Amino acid sequence: MDEAVQFRDQFNSDLRSAIIDCERQLHLAYQPIANATSEALTGVEALVRWNHPEKGKINPGTFIQFAEESGLIEELGEWILRQAVTDAANWPDLRLAINISPLQARQKNFGENIIRTLKSANFDPSRLELEITEKSLLDGDPVILQNLKYLRKKGAKVALDDFGVGLSSLSHIRDIEVDRIKIDRSFVTASTSEKGRALVQAIIGLAYANDISVTAEGIETKAQLEHLRQVGCDEIQGFYLSRPLSVSRFIRWRERGEAIAESDPETGAAPDDGDQADVRHAMAC
């Protein structure tokens, strides 16, 4: 058998085992989101982590892609949502952002399943924000649009993630009536230049003209934050605030304002270990 096929089959088998053994192998990390002006915490984004018993930490971008290709993304996504709302139930003042895969959103009962899970956990749908990328919407799949419309009707919010990376179009905003745009980190990095700042300001102006909130991702420096404040950005997210943290570490960070170490000893998260590649494919664990 071809080595690539063997590797894929073994990886998928390991991932299937991880989902079954989710309490030991899978966990969530949470990255804070804050008001750009006051820096007050407004929400968290849930991100999936897999600690393989033999291979150690697996890059999220790798295993989520395998989950999509193998059809395991639905099982993974269901576990992720259940765990995320369980954790976030302890933070009633915060919004919970979860990434969704287009493969999940194309399932006819996707919206109903999410609402059913929220009801069973007594979790207010208005606290949930579902993030989906522009690329996922380029084909205008009617099932995806219908599911998102249903979820918004039930009170959940929809965010257009990585805005500016794909073929940005007003039609996306018009068709799915998004509540938020998340500006891609590449634009944030360029915001310290005059041209870059003008581009970010144009994106924010576009959002406000359509009554849409704006979060800027990948904020790493005070200078970037100041430039985003100047152009009227609503919220910020990135290492300037904190990298993704385990539940216990997030609680300590929030309650005591404890400084964040170079890596989270419980998640193993470090600035370059996959956080920035943390796929907008799945409802992050």
C-alpha positions as CSV (number, residue, x, y, z in Angstrom):
1,M,0.0,0.0,0.0
2,D,1.2,3.5,-0.8
3,E,2.9,5.2,2.2
4,A,0.7,8.3,1.8
5,V,-2.4,6.1,1.9
6,Q,-1.1,4.2,5.0
7,F,-0.4,7.5,6.8
8,R,-3.8,8.9,6.0
9,D,-5.6,5.8,7.1
10,Q,-3.6,5.6,10.4
11,F,-4.1,9.3,11.0
12,N,-7.8,9.0,10.5
13,S,-7.9,6.0,12.8
14,D,-6.0,7.9,15.5
15,L,-8.4,10.8,15.1
16,R,-11.4,8.6,15.4
17,S,-9.9,7.1,18.6
18,A,-9.2,10.7,19.9
19,I,-12.9,11.6,19.5
20,I,-14.0,8.5,21.4
21,D,-11.3,9.2,24.0
22,C,-12.1,12.9,24.0
23,E,-11.8,13.4,27.7
24,R,-8.1,12.5,27.6
25,Q,-6.9,13.5,24.2
26,L,-9.0,16.5,23.1
27,H,-9.5,19.8,24.9
28,L,-10.4,23.4,24.3
29,A,-8.2,26.5,24.6
30,Y,-9.8,29.9,24.8
31,Q,-8.5,33.2,23.3
32,P,-9.9,36.4,24.9
33,I,-11.6,39.1,22.8
34,A,-11.8,42.6,24.2
35,N,-13.3,46.0,23.5
36,A,-10.8,48.0,21.5
37,T,-11.2,51.2,23.5
38,S,-11.5,50.0,27.1
39,E,-9.8,46.6,26.6
40,A,-12.6,45.1,28.7
41,L,-13.2,41.5,28.0
42,T,-16.2,40.8,25.8
43,G,-15.9,37.2,24.7
44,V,-13.7,34.2,23.9
45,E,-12.9,32.2,20.9
46,A,-12.8,28.4,21.4
47,L,-10.0,26.5,19.7
48,V,-9.4,22.8,19.4
49,R,-6.3,21.0,20.7
50,W,-5.3,17.4,20.3
51,N,-2.7,15.8,22.5
52,H,-1.9,12.4,20.9
53,P,-0.8,9.8,23.4
54,E,2.3,8.9,21.4
55,K,3.0,11.8,19.0
56,G,2.2,14.6,21.4
57,K,0.5,17.9,20.2
58,I,-0.9,17.7,16.7
59,N,-1.2,20.9,14.6
60,P,-4.9,22.0,14.5
61,G,-4.6,22.8,10.8
62,T,-3.6,19.3,10.1
63,F,-6.1,17.3,12.0
64,I,-9.1,19.4,11.2
65,Q,-8.3,19.0,7.5
66,F,-8.2,15.3,8.0
67,A,-11.4,15.4,9.9
68,E,-13.1,17.2,7.0
69,E,-11.7,14.8,4.4
70,S,-12.6,11.7,6.4
71,G,-16.1,12.8,7.4
72,L,-15.2,13.0,11.1
73,I,-15.8,16.7,11.2
74,E,-19.4,16.3,12.3
75,E,-18.6,14.1,15.2
76,L,-15.7,16.4,16.2
77,G,-17.9,19.5,15.8
78,E,-20.7,18.0,18.0
79,W,-18.2,17.3,20.8
80,I,-16.7,20.7,20.4
81,L,-20.0,22.5,20.8
82,R,-21.1,20.5,23.8
83,Q,-17.7,21.1,25.6
84,A,-17.6,24.8,24.7
85,V,-21.0,25.6,26.0
86,T,-20.3,23.6,29.1
87,D,-17.2,25.6,29.8
88,A,-18.6,29.0,28.8
89,A,-21.7,28.5,31.0
90,N,-19.3,29.6,33.8
91,W,-18.7,33.0,32.0
92,P,-22.3,34.3,31.5
93,D,-21.1,37.8,30.7
94,L,-19.0,36.7,27.7
95,R,-19.8,35.8,24.1
96,L,-18.6,32.4,22.8
97,A,-17.2,32.3,19.3
98,I,-17.0,29.0,17.6
99,N,-15.6,28.2,14.1
100,I,-17.8,26.1,11.8
101,S,-16.8,24.1,8.7
102,P,-18.8,24.4,5.5
103,L,-19.2,20.7,5.5
104,Q,-21.0,21.0,8.8
105,A,-23.1,23.9,7.7
106,R,-24.2,22.0,4.5
107,Q,-26.0,19.4,6.6
108,K,-29.8,20.1,6.5
109,N,-30.2,19.6,10.2
110,F,-27.2,21.6,11.3
111,G,-29.0,24.6,12.6
112,E,-31.6,22.5,14.5
113,N,-28.9,20.3,16.1
114,I,-27.0,23.4,17.4
115,I,-30.2,24.8,18.9
116,R,-31.0,21.5,20.5
117,T,-27.5,21.3,22.1
118,L,-27.9,24.8,23.4
119,K,-31.3,24.1,24.9
120,S,-30.0,20.9,26.6
121,A,-27.2,23.0,28.2
122,N,-29.5,25.9,29.0
123,F,-27.2,28.1,27.0
124,D,-28.6,31.4,25.6
125,P,-28.3,31.4,21.8
126,S,-27.6,35.1,21.9
127,R,-24.3,34.4,23.5
128,L,-23.1,32.1,20.6
129,E,-21.3,33.5,17.6
130,L,-20.6,31.2,14.7
131,E,-17.6,32.1,12.6
132,I,-17.4,31.1,8.9
133,T,-14.9,32.1,6.2
134,E,-15.6,34.0,3.1
135,K,-14.3,31.1,1.0
136,S,-17.0,28.9,2.5
137,L,-19.7,31.2,1.1
138,L,-18.4,31.8,-2.4
139,D,-20.6,29.2,-3.9
140,G,-23.7,30.6,-2.2
141,D,-24.8,27.1,-1.1
142,P,-28.6,27.6,-0.2
143,V,-28.4,25.0,2.6
144,I,-25.6,26.9,4.3
145,L,-27.5,30.2,3.9
146,Q,-30.7,28.6,5.2
147,N,-29.0,27.1,8.3
148,L,-27.3,30.5,9.1
149,K,-30.6,32.3,8.7
150,Y,-32.3,29.8,11.0
151,L,-29.7,30.2,13.6
152,R,-29.8,34.0,13.5
153,K,-33.6,33.8,13.8
154,K,-33.1,31.8,17.0
155,G,-30.8,34.5,18.4
156,A,-27.3,33.3,17.5
157,K,-24.8,35.6,15.7
158,V,-22.8,35.0,12.5
159,A,-19.3,36.4,11.9
160,L,-17.5,36.5,8.6
161,D,-14.0,35.3,9.5
162,D,-10.7,36.2,7.8
163,F,-12.4,39.0,6.0
164,G,-10.3,40.3,3.1
165,V,-8.4,37.1,2.4
166,G,-11.0,35.7,0.0
167,L,-12.9,37.5,-2.7
168,S,-14.5,40.0,-0.4
169,S,-17.9,40.9,-1.6
170,L,-20.9,42.9,-0.3
171,S,-23.0,40.0,-1.6
172,H,-21.7,37.9,1.3
173,I,-22.9,40.4,3.8
174,R,-26.2,40.9,2.0
175,D,-27.0,37.3,1.5
176,I,-26.3,36.0,5.0
177,E,-26.8,39.2,6.9
178,V,-23.7,38.7,9.1
179,D,-23.5,40.4,12.5
180,R,-19.7,40.8,12.5
181,I,-16.7,41.0,10.3
182,K,-13.3,39.7,11.6
183,I,-10.5,41.5,9.8
184,D,-7.7,39.1,8.9
185,R,-4.4,39.5,10.7
186,S,-2.6,40.3,7.5
187,F,-4.5,43.6,7.4
188,V,-3.7,44.3,11.0
189,T,0.0,43.8,10.4
190,A,-0.2,46.3,7.6
191,S,-2.3,48.8,9.6
192,T,0.8,50.6,10.9
193,S,1.5,52.0,7.4
194,E,-0.5,54.8,5.9
195,K,-1.8,52.7,3.0
196,G,-2.5,49.7,5.3
197,R,-4.4,51.9,7.7
198,A,-6.5,53.4,4.9
199,L,-7.5,49.9,3.8
200,V,-8.5,48.8,7.3
201,Q,-10.5,52.0,7.6
202,A,-12.3,51.3,4.4
203,I,-13.2,47.8,5.6
204,I,-14.5,49.2,8.9
205,G,-16.5,51.9,7.0
206,L,-18.0,49.1,4.8
207,A,-19.0,47.2,7.9
208,Y,-20.6,50.2,9.7
209,A,-22.5,51.2,6.6
210,N,-24.2,47.8,6.9
211,D,-24.7,47.9,10.7
212,I,-22.0,45.2,11.2
213,S,-19.6,45.0,14.2
214,V,-15.8,44.6,13.6
215,T,-13.2,42.6,15.3
216,A,-9.5,42.8,14.3
217,E,-7.5,39.5,14.7
218,G,-3.8,39.0,15.3
219,I,-3.2,42.1,17.4
220,E,0.4,41.8,18.7
221,T,1.5,45.3,19.6
222,K,0.3,48.4,21.3
223,A,1.0,50.3,18.1
224,Q,-1.4,48.1,16.1
225,L,-4.0,48.6,18.8
226,E,-3.7,52.4,18.7
227,H,-4.0,52.5,14.9
228,L,-7.1,50.3,15.1
229,R,-8.6,52.6,17.7
230,Q,-8.0,55.6,15.5
231,V,-10.0,54.0,12.6
232,G,-12.9,53.0,14.9
233,C,-12.5,49.2,15.3
234,D,-14.9,47.7,17.9
235,E,-13.0,44.7,19.2
236,I,-9.5,43.2,19.2
237,Q,-8.1,39.7,19.5
238,G,-4.5,38.5,19.5
239,F,-1.3,37.9,21.5
240,Y,-1.4,41.5,22.7
241,L,-4.2,40.4,25.0
242,S,-3.3,36.7,25.4
243,R,-2.7,33.6,23.4
244,P,-5.2,30.8,23.8
245,L,-5.5,29.4,27.3
246,S,-6.8,26.3,29.0
247,V,-9.9,26.7,31.0
248,S,-8.1,26.8,34.4
249,R,-5.5,29.2,33.1
250,F,-8.1,31.5,31.5
251,I,-9.9,31.7,34.8
252,R,-6.7,32.6,36.7
253,W,-5.7,35.1,34.0
254,R,-9.1,36.8,34.2
255,E,-9.5,36.8,38.0
256,R,-6.0,37.8,38.9
257,G,-4.7,39.4,35.7
258,E,-1.8,37.0,35.9
259,A,1.0,37.5,33.3
260,I,0.9,34.9,30.5
261,A,4.0,32.7,30.3
262,E,5.7,31.9,27.0
263,S,3.6,28.8,26.8
264,D,0.6,27.5,28.7
265,P,1.7,24.5,30.7
266,E,-1.7,22.9,30.3
267,T,-2.3,23.4,26.6
268,G,1.3,23.6,25.5
269,A,0.3,26.6,23.4
270,A,3.1,28.9,22.3
271,P,3.0,31.8,19.9
272,D,4.1,29.7,17.0
273,D,2.6,26.3,17.7
274,G,-0.4,26.5,15.4
275,D,-2.5,29.2,17.1
276,Q,-2.4,31.3,14.0
277,A,-3.2,28.4,11.8
278,D,-6.1,27.4,14.0
279,V,-8.4,26.7,11.2
280,R,-11.7,28.4,10.7
281,H,-13.0,25.0,9.6
282,A,-14.5,23.4,12.6
283,M,-16.5,24.4,15.6
284,A,-13.4,24.7,17.7
285,C,-13.1,22.5,20.7
